Amino acid sequence: DQTAAFLPGRYLIAAAELIKGENQQTPSGDPWSGEVFDDFESGKFEKWKVAGAAFADGPRDGVANSGLPNEKAHGTLTSAAFQINKPCLNFMIAGGREKTTSFEIWIDGKSIHQASGKNNATLEAMTWNLSPHIGKKGELRIIDEDKGKFGYIMVDRIVQSDVPAVPLTSPRFPGEQTIAEYAKSKNLDPHI
C-alpha cells in the first residue's frame, strides 16, 4: 500500500506540480476592487495608531503623507491587526527610497515585506504576495525616520485582492486547504 509508506519522490513531484499550477494561473480583473483596507479618503487615520509628528495632521488629499507640511518630521502609522483573506496586497507608494521611509507588513511578529518610494512624489502601484499567509493576522506600518531630501513617504489605496496590481516577483504558494485537497487527490498525507 503506497499510502502507508513515505515515498519522498511522490511528495516532491506533487509539490512541484501544485506550485507550478498555482503560478500558471493568471487572475484577471480589477486589482483595486477587492477588500479595501484603507484609501485615506475619510481625512482621518481611523484604522491606525499615530506616533510622532510626521502623520499628526491626518491624511492629506486622500493620501497618508509624512512629508506635509515638513519633510523633516518623523513618525509611524501602525494599523490595527487585520485578517489576511486574499493572496495579493495592492497599494500605491511614493517618497524616499531609503529603508528609513518604508511601508511594511508584519505577520507573526516579523516584517515579511517592505517597500519604499523611488525618490519622487509619483504614486506607483505595488503588490505583495500574501498567499502563504492567508488566514493569519497582519499589521501594517508606515514609517518615516528620515530627515534628508526625500525624507517622506506616501501610501494610498491599500487593497486585498485576488488580482495583483503589478506582476508578482515572488512565486505564489498554495494555501493549507489547497494543499490538503491536492494531497488527498494523490493519496498523500498532507501533514508530511
C-alpha positions as CSV (number, residue, x, y, z in Angstrom):
1,D,0.0,0.0,0.0
2,Q,1.7,3.2,-1.2
3,T,-0.4,5.5,1.1
4,A,1.2,3.9,4.2
5,A,4.8,4.3,3.0
6,F,6.6,7.5,2.9
7,L,7.9,8.0,-0.6
8,P,9.8,11.3,-0.9
9,G,9.8,11.3,-4.7
10,R,6.0,11.2,-4.8
11,Y,5.8,14.2,-2.4
12,L,8.4,16.2,-4.3
13,I,6.6,15.6,-7.6
14,A,3.2,16.5,-6.1
15,A,4.7,19.7,-4.5
16,A,6.3,20.8,-7.8
17,E,3.0,20.2,-9.7
18,L,1.0,22.1,-7.1
19,I,3.3,25.2,-7.1
20,K,3.6,25.2,-10.9
21,G,-0.2,25.1,-11.2
22,E,-0.6,27.9,-8.7
23,N,1.8,30.1,-10.7
24,Q,0.4,29.4,-14.1
25,Q,-2.9,30.9,-13.1
26,T,-3.1,34.5,-14.2
27,P,-6.0,36.0,-12.4
28,S,-7.8,38.7,-14.4
29,G,-10.0,41.5,-13.2
30,D,-9.7,44.8,-11.4
31,P,-6.9,44.6,-8.8
32,W,-8.4,47.5,-6.9
33,S,-11.9,46.0,-6.5
34,G,-11.0,43.7,-3.6
35,E,-11.2,44.3,0.2
36,V,-10.2,47.9,0.7
37,F,-8.2,48.2,4.0
38,D,-7.8,52.0,3.7
39,D,-7.9,54.6,0.9
40,F,-7.4,57.5,3.4
41,E,-10.4,59.4,1.9
42,S,-12.0,59.9,5.3
43,G,-9.4,62.5,6.2
44,K,-8.7,60.6,9.4
45,F,-6.4,57.7,10.4
46,E,-9.3,55.6,11.8
47,K,-7.6,52.2,11.4
48,W,-4.2,53.4,12.5
49,K,-2.3,54.4,15.7
50,V,-0.3,57.6,15.1
51,A,3.1,58.1,16.7
52,G,5.3,61.1,16.2
53,A,4.7,64.3,14.2
54,A,5.0,63.1,10.6
55,F,1.4,62.0,10.3
56,A,-0.1,64.0,13.1
57,D,-2.3,66.2,10.8
58,G,-4.1,63.2,9.2
59,P,-4.2,62.2,5.6
60,R,-3.5,64.9,3.0
61,D,-5.6,64.9,-0.2
62,G,-6.6,61.3,0.4
63,V,-3.1,60.0,1.0
64,A,-1.0,59.0,4.0
65,N,1.8,61.5,3.5
66,S,4.6,62.2,6.1
67,G,6.1,65.0,4.0
68,L,3.5,67.6,4.6
69,P,4.0,70.2,6.0
70,N,7.6,69.2,6.9
71,E,9.8,66.5,5.3
72,K,12.0,66.6,8.5
73,A,9.2,65.3,10.8
74,H,9.4,61.7,12.0
75,G,6.6,59.3,12.7
76,T,4.9,56.0,12.3
77,L,1.4,54.8,11.5
78,T,0.6,51.3,12.8
79,S,-2.6,49.6,11.6
80,A,-5.0,47.6,13.7
81,A,-4.5,43.9,13.2
82,F,-6.4,42.5,10.3
83,Q,-7.2,39.1,8.8
84,I,-5.4,38.2,5.6
85,N,-8.1,36.9,3.2
86,K,-6.6,37.3,-0.3
87,P,-3.3,36.4,-1.9
88,C,-2.4,39.9,-3.0
89,L,-2.0,43.2,-1.1
90,N,-2.0,46.0,-3.6
91,F,-1.1,49.6,-2.7
92,M,0.2,52.9,-4.1
93,I,3.5,54.2,-2.8
94,A,5.9,57.2,-3.3
95,G,8.5,59.1,-1.4
96,G,12.1,58.4,-0.4
97,R,13.8,55.2,-1.3
98,E,15.8,54.7,1.9
99,K,14.8,52.0,4.4
100,T,14.1,54.8,6.8
101,T,11.0,55.6,4.8
102,S,9.1,52.4,4.4
103,F,5.8,50.6,4.2
104,E,5.9,47.2,5.9
105,I,3.6,44.2,6.7
106,W,4.2,42.3,9.9
107,I,3.0,38.8,10.4
108,D,3.8,36.6,13.4
109,G,6.0,39.3,14.9
110,K,8.2,39.6,11.8
111,S,8.4,42.1,9.0
112,I,7.5,40.0,5.9
113,H,7.6,42.6,3.1
114,Q,8.9,46.2,2.9
115,A,8.6,48.8,0.2
116,S,9.8,52.4,-0.3
117,G,9.3,55.0,-2.9
118,K,11.7,56.0,-5.7
119,N,12.8,59.4,-4.5
120,N,9.8,61.1,-6.1
121,A,6.2,62.1,-5.3
122,T,4.6,60.0,-8.1
123,L,2.4,57.2,-6.6
124,E,3.2,53.8,-8.2
125,A,1.3,50.6,-7.8
126,M,2.9,47.7,-5.9
127,T,1.8,44.2,-5.0
128,W,2.9,41.9,-2.2
129,N,2.3,38.1,-2.4
130,L,0.5,37.1,0.8
131,S,-0.7,33.7,-0.4
132,P,1.4,31.8,2.2
133,H,-0.2,33.9,4.9
134,I,-3.9,33.6,4.1
135,G,-5.9,33.1,7.3
136,K,-3.2,34.8,9.5
137,K,-3.4,38.2,11.1
138,G,-1.3,41.0,9.7
139,E,-0.3,44.5,10.8
140,L,0.8,47.4,8.5
141,R,3.4,50.0,9.4
142,I,4.1,53.2,7.5
143,I,7.5,54.5,8.8
144,D,9.3,57.8,8.4
145,E,12.6,58.1,10.2
146,D,14.4,60.1,7.6
147,K,15.4,63.8,7.8
148,G,17.1,64.1,4.4
149,K,15.9,65.1,1.0
150,F,13.0,62.8,0.1
151,G,12.7,62.2,3.8
152,Y,9.0,61.3,3.5
153,I,6.7,58.5,2.4
154,M,3.3,58.5,0.7
155,V,0.9,55.5,0.8
156,D,-2.6,55.2,-0.7
157,R,-5.3,52.7,-1.7
158,I,-4.4,49.5,0.3
159,V,-6.4,46.7,-1.0
160,Q,-6.5,42.9,-0.5
161,S,-7.2,41.3,-3.9
162,D,-7.2,38.1,-5.9
163,V,-5.6,40.0,-8.7
164,P,-2.1,41.6,-8.5
165,A,-1.8,45.3,-9.4
166,V,1.7,44.5,-10.9
167,P,3.2,41.2,-11.8
168,L,4.4,39.2,-8.8
169,T,8.1,38.9,-8.4
170,S,7.9,36.1,-5.8
171,P,6.1,32.8,-6.6
172,R,2.5,32.2,-5.3
173,F,2.2,29.3,-2.9
174,P,-1.0,27.4,-2.3
175,G,-2.8,27.7,1.0
176,E,-3.2,24.9,3.5
177,Q,-6.7,23.9,2.3
178,T,-5.5,23.6,-1.3
179,I,-2.5,21.5,-0.2
180,A,-4.8,19.2,1.8
181,E,-7.2,18.7,-1.1
182,Y,-4.4,18.1,-3.6
183,A,-2.6,15.6,-1.2
184,K,-5.9,13.7,-0.8
185,S,-6.4,13.5,-4.5
186,K,-2.9,12.0,-4.8
187,N,-3.3,9.7,-1.8
188,L,-0.6,11.5,0.1
189,D,-0.6,12.6,3.8
190,P,-0.9,16.5,3.8
191,H,0.9,16.7,7.1
192,I,4.2,15.4,6.0
